Structure formats: structure tokens, C-alpha cells
Amino acid sequence: MKKIILAGFACLTILSCETLQQVAGEVLLPSEGTKTGLTNIEVISGLKEALSVAINNSSSLASKLDGFNANSLIKLPFPQDAINVKNFLSDKGLFQNQIATFETTLNRAAEDASAKAAPIFLDAIKNMSITDGFAILKGGEGAATNFLKTKTTAKLIEAFSPVTKNSIEKVELTKFWNPIVTKYNAMDFIHGKGKVNADLDQYVTDKAVDGLFTMMALEENKIRTDTVARVSDVLKKVFGSLDTTN
């Protein structure tokens, strides 16, 4: 009986140790994942740092002068649901300078908002699950950014909206937009295309967030493919493990 009790106690002890190791993140990832024996904690740390670097770099690039306006990948175009406004007024030769100024200022609002984006995005990656780590690591280009986008877009937009609103007010975007849309809506009896909503808050918010995700993916992919972009030991170890599998 004593032997049975001791054996059972030993099994429980072993199981407890294994459970504690899992909680501590010391369980190795699947053997086909890496050849360096990375732990889950190392993978999550590496992914969080990669996203942190990508977020800070993308926010910095997007928030500088012409960060949006001169970047064809993320430049905010004239709002699609109001493109009739631009076309109609352009055809009539009206508000040409205001239209050009509006488009530039539209991007200035996104640039200004992006300067406040980093803390919002960084807060969103704090609770990344260990169970997602291996799939993200092996998911290829943009996988970490796509994970963040899928998991957090709604919350990020909610958090980013007041930032965008403040930026729109700061660069006086509506000062250029309201006369344009007011003139267009007043001429509805001529063009017959219906009136448009003058509210730009949601449009700038959505486009600014999309643009930041685009820039994040570019920065993430640098870390995946360029050893120089791996600016810390954990990045070198985690993403260097992928180099050995290529």
C-alpha cells in the first residue's frame, strides 16, 4: 500500500511540475517549428517586441509631415461616398483650390492623429495569448500584424476616434470641407445625386488605422527578413530561428 501511495504521490509531483512549467511558459514549441528550442515565453516576448518596434516605427513614419500625404500606399483619397462632390464641382470649375487644400489637409489630420497612435496600439498587444504564438511566428509575412488587426480593430477604432476628432479640429479640416459639401448639397436640384454627409470623423479614423496597419506590416516583415532590423537579443533569437528553417 505504501508503495502505491508513494508512486501516486510521485506521479502527482511530476504532473504538478509539468503544469507549473506550462504556466511559466517553459514548454518547448513543436519540434518542427524551430531548431533552437524556443519556449512559449520567448516566442510571445519576441512577437510583442516585434509588434512594439513595428508600431513605434510605423507611427513615427506616418506622423511626420507628408507621412500619409506623400505615401501612395496609405494616402487618404477623397472620400469615396463623396467622390461625386469632387467630380461635379471640378466639372463646374468650382472650389478647385479648396478641393486640393482639402485633400492635403485630410492627410494632415491622419498624420497628426498617428502621432498619438503608438500607446493605443501598444496597449492592445499586452494580452496576446500564448496559444497564438507559434501560429503567428510561423504564419509568414504580416502574420503578427494581421493577428493584431483581427483581434483589436474595433477597440482600436473606438479608442482612436477621439484622437482623430481632435486632429481634424487642430488642422481645421472642416473649414475646407464644409463650404465644398454645403455648395454641393445646395445644388442637388441640378446634379440629382443626393446630398452627402459632411461628417469626416469616421472616414479619417478608419483610413488612418488602415494606413497604420499597412505600415506595421512593412515594419514587421523587415524584422522577419532583415537581420539588421532585429534590434534586440530576443528578436534575433526568435526570428533567427526561422532563418534556420528556410
Sequence and secondary structure as in RCSB ss.txt:
>XXXX:A:sequence
MKKIILAGFACLTILSCETLQQVAGEVLLPSEGTKTGLTNIEVISGLKEALSVAINNSSSLASKLDGFNANSLIK
LPFPQDAINVKNFLSDKGLFQNQIATFETTLNRAAEDASAKAAPIFLDAIKNMSITDGFAILKGGEGAATNFLKT
KTTAKLIEAFSPVTKNSIEKVELTKFWNPIVTKYNAMDFIHGKGKVNADLDQYVTDKAVDGLFTMMALEENKIRT
DTVARVSDVLKKVFGSLDTTN
>XXXX:A:secstr
 HHHHHHHHHHHHHHHHHHHHHHHT SB  TTT SS  BHHHHHHHHHHHHHHHHHHHHHHHHSTTTTTT TTT 
  S GGGHHHHHHHHHTT SHHHHHHHHHHHHHHHHHHHTTHHHHHHHHTTT  HHHHHHHHTT TTHHHHHHHH
HHHHHHHHHHHHHHHHHHHHTTHHHHHHHHHHHHHHTHHHH S       HHHHHHHHHHHHHHHHHHHHHHHHH
 GGG  SHHHHHHHHHHHTT 
